[in-house]
Amino acid sequence: MADINRQDIIRGMMAEVDGLSYSIASASLEAVLVCVTKALANHQSVTLSDFGKFGVRHRRARLGSHPRTHQPIKIPEVTVPYFSPSPHLKKLVQMSNEKIQ
């Protein structure tokens, strides 16, 4: 099964809502992504019922090792986005996995 991209999501939105044009579906998806991105950039979380939660986590600076030379290197602190699926989404994915087997 192939991965889907932005175009596939827009086509899926059009299939779900009768009369939805490509341009409106595209603008709607873009607006949602901008809102989520801005919230994460402001270190806010975004919760979508029955889907999941987007948030940011702070990773402290730590000491690692270079994969080739195995010399110690400093890994700087960083803030990264994450996604945590809702129990409903986990259940749907598990159900689809059981159908495949």
C-alpha positions, 0 to 999 in steps of 0.5 A: 500500500502506497503512502499518501501525500497532500494531493491524495488528502485533498482528493479524499476531502473532495470525496467525503464532502459533496460539491467541495471544489479542489481549490476550497479543499486545498485552502482548507487543508492549508489553513489547518496545517498553518494553524497547527504549525503556528500553535506548535511554533508557540509551544502550544499543543493541538488536540483533535478529538478521536484523532490525537494530539500534536505537541512539542517536547524539549530534549536536553543537551547530551553527550553522544558518540560519532557513529564512525569514529566513536568519538564523544560529541555534544548533541545540542538541546532541541525542541521537536514536534510529536504526535500522540494518537488517540485511543480511538485512532489506535483502535481503528488502526488495530482493527484494520491490521487484524483484517489484513492478517 
